[in-house]
Amino acid sequence: MSAAEEPVQIQVLGGLAVRHGSAVLPLGTPKQRTVLAMLACNPGRLVSVAQLVDELWSEEPPLSAVPNVRTYAANLRRSLAKLVPERELLTRVQDGYRLDVERSDVDLFAFQAEVAEARRLVPSDEVAAVELLSGALARWQGSALTGIALGPSLSAQVVAAAEDRMLAAELYARLQIRLGNYDEALPVLRNLLITQPLREPAHLLLMQALHLRGDHAGAVAAYAAARRALREQLNIEPGGELQQFYQRIAAHERRVTHREREAGPTATVVPARTGQVIRSFPPLPRALPDFIGRADAVERLLAETRRASGVAPAVHFIDGMAGSGKTSLAMHVAAQLTDRFPDAQLFIDLKGHNQAESVAPAAALAALLRQLGVSGSRIPGDFDERVSLWRHELASRRGIVVLDNAAGAEQVLPLLPSGPGNVVIVTSRRRITGLDGAPPVSLSVMTLDEGVALLASAAGTQRVAAEPDAAATVVKQCGHLPLAIRLAGSRLAHRPTWRVADLAALLVGNAHRLVHLASGDRSVAKAFAASYESLGEPARRLFRLLSVHPGDCFDVLICAAVTGFSMDDTTAALNELLDCHLVDEVKAGRYRMHDLIRQ
């Protein structure tokens, strides 16, 4: 297919975007974006000037409203003509405008079509229906039309789209439960309930998934969370289905407890080293089989663990920019310590880089206690009592705790054990201060040799070794960043006809290089975006303006000049970027931005 024949792709599920191949349409002013959103949500249909005026100024439109609408439409027509010169995409018809694209080219309508087809398949082919729903849900990059000023029409469409998304997520979870894939259903339901805590069908499905996978205490806790949300926000009790299912679980727990009381306690694991009887625990996430480089960091963390005093746990901090391999390093080190800390290996993703999803310390403690085998009925509701129980449970054990993606000291402090027989590894995109422990390991990018070795592990050793210069170019274009190199290697691995030089040529000098550093739902851009979203607005403004600063390095005076901030405000914003690893300090008072972050 030639570039001219490629369809125009319009995204509304998340921020508004229009793409043709690798080219992206500039969206213009906020009101012009609203006009484009109205046209995109009505593909192939006439949208009258009156409708656009009502959407832009729902109460008191100015006298210049109609001319303004025509100006916005004319600007869009010119931009679309530059994006796709071979076709006229925006047509003036009667007293309005029509965006001439297929409904399937707009992700919202493609999503709706896929869900409708999945529903049609459910009676005959549930596996195919699940695959369709998985792809449909993956289209969502955030709430519909994020960042667009919504009038009455678009607001109604956004609400309807959100309801469609929830129904699709619940259908996906229901089918996965029916197929016995409980672990596939759980994250979808938990993510749904974060934003919709009053949705009883999702609560019921969550309880069913937990109960059927054997986590009966978790199912009871899920019911308690549903009941608490409904009582606190609506002052009502859960509906009949939720209550009936809870009663079934409670009856099951009573029967199990009765049988265990009659049979007596059983041992599940007996460590050969001590002979102490302990419970079994879920294993740590799998360490990378091809872990490469970071030898100094690994040796330092292992040595500091060996040197840890006998009066407090060994606490290690690993920080670095998004995609630098913090979690991989933590898991690699933890895997080498399991023999020395055999009584528990615990892991939790604290999601600290996403303010909306960040795990509260109380919830993290509950999850960690469950990993230790503590039943939900034993976990106190009082926060201080929960901290005490956590530290008591670990006091007599030798265990490893990995706290991944921490937001800061306030989130981490309650999760630190007090016993000397434990090691804690904390990873974060931010520099965490205010906690006792060894000095942090701040990960930089990889060396060229490490980067080439990582590329070879993903794309094939012989293939990369045959083109060493091209491989080095790919690593340099990836900014020596592990995530980018892995994604580039994945792209090569799935394109067996490409040479390494083909990928290098695609990346060199490409203004849209980040588009090619993605695979499925993983991308360098998405990783960076999460770090950006956590910033305050002054730091965001400085970040955006630094991207167009022509020099390679800058100082606080340059930052103040481009933002217009006072020196104190500029210093605060710059320190925030530095703490989030969105800029590096190359020497005292001199800073630079990684090439991919600048893009």
C-alpha positions in Angstrom: 0.0 0.0 0.0 1.4 3.4 -1.0 1.6 6.3 1.5 -1.3 8.0 -0.3 -3.5 4.9 0.1 -2.9 4.6 3.8 -6.1 5.4 5.8 -6.1 8.4 8.1 -6.2 7.1 11.7 -8.2 9.2 14.2 -7.8 8.7 18.0 -10.4 9.9 20.4 -9.9 7.2 23.1 -7.4 9.2 25.1 -6.1 12.5 23.8 -7.4 13.6 20.3 -4.9 12.8 17.5 -5.0 12.4 13.7 -2.3 10.4 12.0 -1.4 9.5 8.4 1.4 7.1 8.3 4.1 8.6 10.6 2.8 12.2 10.1 0.7 13.8 12.8 -1.8 16.6 12.4 -1.2 19.8 14.4 -4.4 20.3 16.4 -4.4 24.1 16.8 -6.2 26.1 19.5 -8.4 24.6 22.2 -11.6 25.6 20.3 -10.3 24.3 17.0 -9.6 21.0 18.8 -13.2 20.9 19.9 -14.4 21.4 16.3 -12.2 18.6 15.2 -13.5 16.4 18.0 -17.1 17.0 16.9 -16.2 16.1 13.3 -14.3 13.0 14.4 -17.2 11.8 16.5 -19.5 12.1 13.5 -17.4 10.7 10.6 -19.1 10.9 7.2 -22.0 13.0 8.6 -22.9 16.6 8.3 -22.1 18.7 11.4 -23.9 22.0 11.1 -22.4 25.4 12.1 -25.2 25.7 14.6 -24.2 22.4 16.3 -20.6 23.6 16.5 -21.6 26.9 18.0 -23.7 25.2 20.6 -20.7 22.9 21.4 -18.2 25.7 21.7 -20.4 28.2 23.5 -23.3 26.4 25.1 -24.7 29.4 27.0 -23.9 32.8 25.4 -22.1 32.6 22.1 -20.3 35.8 21.0 -21.5 37.8 18.0 -18.4 36.5 16.2 -19.3 32.8 16.8 -20.2 31.8 13.3 -17.1 33.6 11.6 -15.0 32.0 14.3 -16.3 28.5 13.6 -15.6 29.0 9.9 -12.1 30.1 10.7 -11.5 27.0 12.8 -12.8 24.8 10.0 -10.7 26.6 7.3 -7.6 26.1 9.5 -8.4 22.4 9.9 -9.0 22.0 6.1 -5.6 23.5 5.3 -3.9 21.3 7.9 -5.6 18.2 6.7 -4.7 19.1 3.1 -1.0 19.2 4.1 -1.4 15.9 6.0 -3.0 14.1 3.0 -2.6 16.2 -0.1 -4.2 13.5 -2.3 -7.6 13.7 -0.7 -10.1 16.3 0.4 -10.9 15.1 3.9 -13.0 18.1 5.2 -15.8 19.2 3.0 -18.1 22.2 3.4 -21.7 21.0 2.9 -24.8 23.2 3.0 -24.4 25.1 6.3 -21.9 22.8 7.9 -19.0 20.5 7.5 -18.3 16.8 7.0 -15.2 14.8 7.8 -14.9 12.2 5.0 -13.3 9.2 6.7 -14.5 5.7 7.3 -16.1 5.0 10.7 -13.6 2.2 11.2 -10.7 4.7 10.9 -11.9 6.4 14.2 -10.8 4.2 17.1 -14.0 4.8 19.0 -16.1 3.2 16.3 -13.6 0.5 15.6 -13.8 -0.4 19.3 -17.6 -0.5 19.2 -17.6 -2.7 16.1 -15.1 -5.1 17.7 -17.2 -5.4 20.8 -20.4 -6.0 18.8 -18.7 -8.8 16.9 -17.4 -10.3 20.2 -20.9 -10.3 21.6 -22.1 -12.1 18.4 -19.4 -14.7 18.8 -20.0 -15.4 22.5 -22.5 -18.3 22.1 -20.3 -20.2 19.7 -16.6 -19.2 20.2 -15.8 -17.6 23.6 -12.0 -17.8 22.9 -12.3 -15.7 19.7 -14.6 -13.3 21.6 -12.0 -12.8 24.3 -9.3 -12.1 21.7 -11.6 -9.5 20.0 -12.4 -7.8 23.4 -8.8 -7.8 24.4 -7.9 -5.9 21.2 -10.9 -3.6 21.6 -10.0 -2.6 25.2 -6.4 -2.1 24.2 -7.5 0.8 22.0 -8.2 2.9 25.0 -5.2 5.1 25.9 -7.1 7.0 28.6 -10.5 8.6 29.0 -12.2 9.6 25.7 -11.2 13.0 24.5 -8.8 13.8 27.3 -7.8 17.4 27.3 -10.6 18.6 25.0 -13.1 21.3 26.2 -16.4 19.4 26.0 -19.8 20.9 25.3 -23.1 19.2 25.7 -22.9 16.9 22.6 -19.3 15.7 23.2 -20.0 15.3 27.0 -22.9 12.9 26.2 -20.7 10.9 23.8 -17.9 10.7 26.3 -20.3 9.3 29.0 -21.7 6.8 26.5 -18.3 5.7 25.4 -17.2 5.2 29.1 -20.3 3.0 29.7 -19.5 1.0 26.6 -15.9 0.5 27.9 -17.1 -0.7 31.3 -19.6 -3.1 29.8 -16.9 -4.5 27.4 -14.4 -4.9 30.4 -17.0 -6.7 32.4 -17.8 -9.0 29.4 -14.1 -9.7 28.9 -13.7 -10.6 32.6 -16.8 -12.7 32.7 -15.6 -14.8 29.7 -12.1 -15.1 31.1 -13.6 -16.4 34.4 -15.7 -18.8 32.4 -12.6 -20.1 30.6 -10.7 -20.5 33.9 -8.3 -17.6 33.2 -8.8 -15.9 36.5 -5.4 -14.0 36.5 -6.4 -12.4 33.1 -9.7 -11.1 34.6 -8.3 -9.7 37.8 -6.3 -6.7 36.6 -9.0 -5.6 34.2 -11.6 -5.6 37.1 -9.3 -3.9 39.6 -8.5 -1.1 37.1 -12.2 -0.7 36.4 -13.0 -0.4 40.1 -10.4 2.2 40.7 -12.4 4.7 38.6 -15.8 3.1 39.2 -15.9 1.9 42.9 -19.7 1.8 42.9 -20.1 -0.6 40.0 -21.7 -3.7 41.6 -21.4 -6.1 38.5 -17.6 -5.5 38.5 -17.4 -6.1 42.3 -19.3 -9.4 41.8 -17.0 -10.5 39.0 -13.9 -9.7 41.1 -15.2 -11.7 44.0 -15.9 -14.7 41.7 -12.5 -14.6 40.1 -10.7 -14.4 43.5 -12.9 -17.2 45.0 -12.5 -19.5 42.0 -8.7 -19.1 41.9 -8.6 -20.1 45.6 -8.2 -16.7 47.2 -11.3 -16.9 49.4 -9.9 -14.3 51.9 -9.3 -12.0 49.0 -12.9 -12.5 47.8 -14.2 -11.6 51.3 -12.0 -8.5 51.4 -13.4 -7.5 47.9 -16.9 -7.7 49.3 -15.9 -5.6 52.3 -14.5 -3.0 50.0 -17.6 -2.9 47.9 -19.9 -2.7 50.9 -17.8 0.1 52.4 -17.8 2.2 49.1 -21.6 1.8 48.7 -22.3 2.7 52.3 -20.0 5.7 52.4 -21.0 7.2 49.1 -24.6 6.1 48.6 -25.6 5.0 52.1 -27.0 1.7 50.8 -26.1 -1.9 51.3 -24.8 -4.1 48.4 -27.4 -5.7 46.1 -28.8 -9.1 46.4 -26.4 -10.9 44.1 -23.3 -9.5 46.0 -24.8 -10.5 49.3 -25.7 -14.0 48.2 -22.3 -14.7 46.8 -20.6 -13.3 49.9 -22.7 -15.7 52.0 -21.6 -18.6 49.8 -18.0 -17.7 50.4 -18.4 -17.3 54.1 -20.1 -20.7 54.3 -17.2 -22.2 52.3 -14.7 -20.6 54.7 -16.5 -22.0 57.7 -16.5 -25.5 56.2 -12.7 -25.3 55.4 -11.9 -24.0 58.9 -13.9 -26.8 60.5 -12.0 -29.4 58.4 -8.6 -27.9 59.2 -9.4 -27.8 62.9 -10.2 -31.5 62.8 -7.2 -32.4 60.7 -4.7 -30.3 62.6 -2.0 -28.0 61.1 -0.1 -28.9 58.0 3.4 -27.8 56.8 3.9 -26.8 53.2 7.6 -25.9 53.2 10.4 -27.0 55.4 13.7 -25.1 54.6 16.6 -27.5 54.6 18.8 -25.0 56.3 16.8 -24.5 59.5 14.1 -27.1 59.5 11.6 -24.3 60.5 8.1 -25.0 59.3 6.7 -22.0 57.3 3.9 -21.3 54.8 4.5 -21.3 51.1 4.6 -18.0 49.3 4.0 -16.8 45.8 7.3 -16.5 44.0 9.0 -13.3 43.0 8.3 -12.2 39.4 10.6 -14.0 37.0 14.1 -12.4 36.7 15.2 -11.7 33.1 17.0 -14.8 31.7 19.2 -12.5 29.6 20.1 -9.9 32.2 23.0 -7.9 30.8 25.4 -5.4 32.2 25.1 -3.4 35.4 27.9 -5.6 37.0 29.1 -2.8 39.3 25.5 -2.1 40.6 24.9 -5.8 41.1 28.1 -6.3 43.1 27.5 -3.2 45.1 24.0 -4.3 46.2 25.1 -7.8 47.0 28.1 -6.5 49.0 26.0 -4.0 50.9 23.6 -6.8 51.8 26.5 -8.9 53.1 27.7 -5.9 55.2 24.3 -5.1 56.7 24.3 -4.7 60.4 22.5 -7.2 62.6 20.2 -4.7 64.2 18.2 -3.4 61.1 17.1 -4.7 57.7 19.2 -4.0 54.7 17.4 -1.4 52.6 18.5 -0.6 49.1 17.2 2.2 46.7 17.4 2.0 43.0 16.4 5.1 41.0 16.7 6.1 37.4 14.8 7.5 34.4 11.9 5.5 32.9 13.1 2.5 30.9 16.5 2.4 32.6 16.0 -1.2 33.9 15.4 -0.6 37.6 13.0 -3.4 38.1 15.1 -5.8 36.0 18.1 -5.0 38.3 16.0 -5.4 41.5 14.7 -8.8 40.4 18.2 -10.0 39.2 19.7 -9.1 42.6 16.7 -10.6 44.5 17.0 -13.9 42.6 20.6 -14.2 43.8 19.6 -13.7 47.4 16.8 -16.2 47.7 19.0 -18.9 49.2 20.1 -16.5 52.0 16.5 -15.3 52.6 14.4 -18.4 52.2 11.4 -17.6 54.5 9.6 -15.1 52.2 10.1 -13.5 48.8 7.6 -10.7 48.4 6.9 -8.3 45.6 4.5 -5.4 45.0 4.2 -2.8 42.3 3.4 0.5 44.1 2.6 2.3 40.8 4.1 5.5 42.2 4.7 7.0 38.8 0.9 7.2 38.2 -0.8 9.5 40.7 -4.3 8.1 39.9 -3.2 4.5 40.4 -0.6 4.8 43.2 -1.1 2.2 45.8 -1.9 3.6 49.3 0.3 2.2 52.1 -2.7 0.6 53.8 -3.6 -1.3 50.6 0.0 -2.3 50.0 0.3 -3.7 53.6 -2.9 -5.7 53.1 -1.5 -7.2 49.8 1.9 -8.0 51.4 0.3 -9.6 54.4 -1.8 -11.8 52.1 1.4 -12.9 50.3 2.7 -14.0 53.7 -0.4 -16.1 54.1 -2.3 -13.9 56.6 -6.1 -14.3 56.1 -8.2 -11.3 55.3 -10.1 -11.7 58.6 -6.8 -11.2 60.5 -5.7 -8.0 58.8 -6.7 -5.0 61.0 -8.7 -2.1 59.7 -6.6 0.3 61.8 -3.6 1.5 59.9 -1.1 1.5 62.8 -2.2 -2.0 63.8 -1.7 -3.2 60.3 1.9 -1.8 60.3 2.5 -3.6 63.6 1.2 -6.9 62.3 3.3 -6.6 59.1 6.5 -6.0 61.1 5.6 -8.7 63.6 5.1 -11.3 60.8 8.5 -10.5 59.3 10.4 -10.2 62.6 11.2 -13.9 62.9 11.7 -14.5 59.2 14.6 -14.0 56.8 12.9 -12.6 53.7 13.2 -10.4 50.6 10.7 -7.6 49.9 10.8 -5.8 46.6 8.9 -2.5 46.6 8.7 -1.6 42.9 7.8 1.9 41.4 7.7 3.7 44.7 6.3 7.3 44.8 8.4 8.5 47.7 9.4 8.2 51.4 5.8 8.6 52.7 4.6 5.6 50.7 7.6 3.4 51.5 8.2 4.1 55.2 5.3 2.0 56.6 6.3 -0.9 54.4 9.8 -1.3 55.8 10.2 -4.3 58.2 12.0 -3.8 61.5 13.7 -7.2 61.7 17.4 -7.5 60.9 16.9 -10.7 58.9 15.3 -9.0 56.0 16.4 -7.2 52.8 14.3 -4.6 51.1 14.9 -3.3 47.5 13.0 -0.2 46.6 12.8 1.1 43.0 11.6 4.5 41.9 11.7 7.0 39.1 12.1 9.7 41.7 15.1 10.2 44.0 13.8 9.1 47.4 15.1 11.1 50.3 14.3 11.1 54.0 14.8 7.3 54.6 17.7 5.4 56.2 19.5 3.0 54.1 22.5 2.6 51.8 23.1 5.5 49.3 20.9 5.0 46.2 22.0 3.2 43.1 21.1 5.7 40.3 21.1 3.9 37.0 22.5 5.7 34.0 22.1 4.5 30.4 24.1 1.5 29.2 27.5 1.5 27.7 27.8 0.8 24.0 29.0 -2.7 24.5 26.2 -3.5 27.0 23.6 -2.0 24.6 24.8 -4.0 21.6 24.7 -7.2 23.8 21.1 -6.4 24.8 20.1 -5.8 21.2 21.6 -9.1 20.3 19.7 -10.9 23.1 16.4 -9.5 21.7 17.1 -9.7 17.9 19.5 -12.6 17.6 23.2 -12.9 18.3 24.4 -13.9 14.8 22.2 -11.3 13.1 23.6 -8.4 15.2 27.2 -9.7 15.1 27.0 -9.7 11.3 26.4 -5.9 11.3 28.4 -4.4 14.2 28.4 -0.8 12.9 24.6 -0.8 12.2 24.0 -2.3 15.7 26.0 0.4 17.3 24.0 3.0 15.4 20.7 1.5 16.6 22.0 1.6 20.2 23.0 5.2 19.8 19.7 6.1 18.3 18.0 4.4 21.3 20.0 6.7 23.5 21.6 3.7 25.2 18.3 3.3 27.1 17.6 -0.4 27.9 13.8 -0.2 27.3 14.3 1.5 23.9 17.0 -1.1 22.9 14.7 -4.0 23.9 11.9 -2.6 21.9 14.1 -2.0 18.9 15.4 -5.6 19.2 11.8 -6.8 19.4 10.9 -5.0 16.2 13.9 -6.6 14.4 13.0 -10.0 15.8 9.5 -9.8 14.3 10.8 -8.6 10.9 13.1 -11.4 9.8 13.6 -9.8 6.3 15.1 -6.6 7.8 18.8 -6.1 8.1 20.0 -4.3 11.3 21.0 -1.5 8.9 17.3 -1.1 7.8 16.3 -0.4 11.4 19.3 2.0 11.8 18.3 3.9 8.7 14.7 4.1 10.0 15.8 5.7 13.3 18.6 8.0 12.1 17.4 11.6 11.9 13.8 10.6 12.3 11.7 13.3 13.9 9.2 10.6 15.0 11.8 8.1 16.2 9.7 7.3 19.3 6.9 5.9 17.1 9.2 3.0 16.1 10.3 2.3 19.7 7.1 0.5 20.7 5.8 -3.0 20.8 2.2 -3.8 21.8 1.2 -1.8 24.8 4.9 -1.1 25.7 6.5 2.0 24.4 9.2 4.5 25.3 6.8 7.4 24.9 4.3 5.9 27.3 7.0 5.3 29.9 8.2 8.9 29.6 4.6 10.3 29.6 3.9 8.7 33.0 6.9 10.6 34.5 5.7 13.8 32.9 2.1 13.4 34.3 3.5 13.3 37.8 5.0 16.8 37.5 3.6 20.1 38.8 2.6 22.6 36.1 5.7 24.8 36.5 8.0 21.8 36.0 5.8 20.7 33.0 6.2 24.1 31.4 10.0 24.1 31.9 10.2 20.5 30.5 8.2 21.5 27.3 10.3 24.6 26.7 13.6 22.9 27.3 12.8 20.5 24.4 13.2 23.3 21.9 16.3 24.8 23.5 19.0 24.6 20.8 21.9 23.9 23.1 23.0 20.5 24.4 23.5 21.8 28.0 21.8 24.5 30.0 21.8 26.1 33.4 19.3 27.7 35.7 19.8 31.1 34.0 18.8 29.7 30.7 15.8 27.9 32.3 14.7 31.2 33.8 15.0 33.0 30.5 12.9 30.5 28.5 10.1 30.3 31.2 10.0 33.8 32.6 10.0 32.3 36.1 11.8 33.9 39.0 15.1 32.3 39.9 13.6 30.6 43.0 10.7 29.2 41.0 13.0 28.1 38.2 15.3 26.3 40.6 12.4 24.5 42.2 11.0 23.4 38.8 14.5 22.3 37.6 15.0 20.3 40.8 11.7 18.6 40.3 12.8 17.5 36.8 16.1 16.4 38.2 14.5 14.4 41.0 12.2 12.6 38.4 15.2 11.9 36.1 13.8 13.9 33.3 17.0 15.9 33.1 20.6 14.9 34.2 23.1 17.0 36.0 26.3 16.6 34.0 28.3 18.6 36.5 27.5 21.1 39.2 25.0 23.6 37.8 25.0 22.2 34.3 22.2 20.0 33.0 21.2 18.1 29.9 18.1 16.3 28.6 18.3 12.7 27.2 17.8 12.7 23.4 14.6 10.5 23.5 13.1 12.6 26.4 13.8 15.7 24.3 11.8 14.1 21.4 
